[in-house]
Amino acid sequence: MNVLNFEDYKTQIQDAIQKKISRGSIVPSDPDGYILIDGFFNLPFYKEVGSNIILGGPSIPAVSVVGKSTGVIHTFALKVLLPNIQL
């Protein structure tokens, strides 16, 4: 697995999200725009749910933006924004 530095991809991520915003792909939209959260998120997913805490396992690398006036958070799978990125 490659180690990715957020700062190395920040401009590409911002550009990809801006394209989605300009196409109206983000609903609800924020009239004051968005702030990109400076870092990656890993969204874990599981085949089953129980009372145990599961550490590790598969996850989806993602990034998020926060609406400046609404506070609404939109999260995007990194591979959808940058399909050629090597994870």
C-alpha positions as CSV (number, residue, x, y, z in Angstrom):
1,M,0.0,0.0,0.0
2,N,1.3,3.4,-0.9
3,V,1.5,6.2,1.7
4,L,-0.1,9.4,0.4
5,N,0.6,12.9,1.7
6,F,-2.5,15.0,1.6
7,E,-0.6,18.2,0.7
8,D,0.7,16.4,-2.4
9,Y,-2.8,15.9,-3.7
10,K,-4.7,18.9,-2.2
11,T,-4.9,21.0,-5.4
12,Q,-6.1,18.0,-7.4
13,I,-8.7,17.2,-4.8
14,Q,-9.9,20.8,-4.6
15,D,-10.2,21.0,-8.4
16,A,-12.2,17.7,-8.6
17,I,-14.6,18.8,-5.9
18,Q,-15.0,22.2,-7.5
19,K,-16.0,20.4,-10.8
20,K,-18.7,18.6,-8.8
21,I,-19.9,21.8,-7.2
22,S,-20.1,23.6,-10.6
23,R,-22.1,20.7,-12.1
24,G,-24.6,20.9,-9.2
25,S,-23.6,17.4,-7.9
26,I,-23.5,18.6,-4.3
27,V,-26.9,18.9,-2.7
28,P,-27.7,20.8,-0.6
29,S,-25.3,23.5,-1.8
30,D,-23.8,26.1,0.5
31,P,-24.3,29.7,-0.7
32,D,-20.9,30.7,0.9
33,G,-18.9,27.8,-0.5
34,Y,-17.0,25.1,1.1
35,I,-13.8,24.5,3.1
36,L,-11.8,21.4,2.4
37,I,-10.8,19.5,5.6
38,D,-7.0,19.2,5.5
39,G,-6.6,15.4,5.6
40,F,-7.8,12.0,4.6
41,F,-10.5,10.0,6.3
42,N,-10.8,6.2,6.3
43,L,-14.3,5.0,6.3
44,P,-14.4,1.4,7.6
45,F,-17.0,-1.0,6.4
46,Y,-18.0,-4.4,7.8
47,K,-19.8,-7.5,6.6
48,E,-21.6,-7.9,9.9
49,V,-22.4,-5.8,13.0
50,G,-22.4,-6.8,16.6
51,S,-21.5,-5.6,20.1
52,N,-17.7,-6.1,19.5
53,I,-15.4,-3.3,18.4
54,I,-13.6,-4.3,15.2
55,L,-10.2,-2.8,14.5
56,G,-8.6,-2.9,11.1
57,G,-10.2,-4.4,8.0
58,P,-11.3,-2.8,4.8
59,S,-11.9,0.9,4.5
60,I,-12.7,3.6,1.9
61,P,-10.1,6.5,1.7
62,A,-12.1,9.7,1.6
63,V,-11.9,13.5,1.9
64,S,-14.6,16.0,3.1
65,V,-15.7,19.5,2.7
66,V,-17.7,21.6,5.2
67,G,-20.2,24.3,4.1
68,K,-19.1,27.7,5.3
69,S,-22.5,28.9,6.3
70,T,-24.5,25.7,6.7
71,G,-21.9,23.4,8.3
72,V,-23.1,20.5,6.2
73,I,-20.3,18.0,5.6
74,H,-20.0,16.2,2.3
75,T,-17.6,13.3,2.0
76,F,-16.1,11.9,-1.2
77,A,-14.4,8.7,-1.9
78,L,-10.8,9.6,-2.9
79,K,-10.8,7.1,-5.8
80,V,-13.9,8.8,-7.3
81,L,-12.3,12.2,-7.3
82,L,-8.9,11.0,-8.5
83,P,-9.5,7.7,-10.3
84,N,-5.9,7.3,-11.4
85,I,-4.5,7.6,-7.9
86,Q,-2.5,4.6,-6.7
87,L,-3.8,3.5,-3.2
